[in-house]
Amino acid sequence: MKKAKKIIIPIIVIFACLAVFLIPIPRKLKDGGTVEYNAVAYSVKNVNSLYDKGYMTGTRVRILFWTVYDDVEYRE
C-alpha cells in the first residue's frame, strides 16, 4: 500500500502542474471582437480590432515569450 501512495502522489502533482501550464483562460476584449486564450506556457490571440478608418484582423501565437505565428494585418 505504501508503494502505491509513493507512485500516485507524484502523478497527481504532475497532472496538476500540466493543467496549470496548458489549460487556457479565454478573455474577450472590447475592441471589436478580439479573443485571447492565455495559459502560462502559451497564448493565442484572435485579433479583430476596430479603428477609426479600418480594422486589424488575424491570429497571433506566442510560446514562452516568443512569437511563433503572426498574420495580423491592418485593413482599411
C-alpha positions, 0 to 999 in steps of 0.5 A: 500500500505504501508503494502505491501512495509513493507512485500516485502522489507524484502523478497527481502533482504532475497532472496538476502542474500540466493543467496549470501550464496548458489549460487556457483562460479565454478573455474577450476584449472590447475592441471589436471582437478580439479573443485571447486564450492565455495559459502560462506556457502559451497564448493565442490571440484572435485579433479583430480590432476596430479603428477609426478608418479600418480594422486589424484582423488575424491570429497571433501565437506566442510560446514562452515569450516568443512569437511563433505565428503572426498574420495580423494585418491592418485593413482599411 
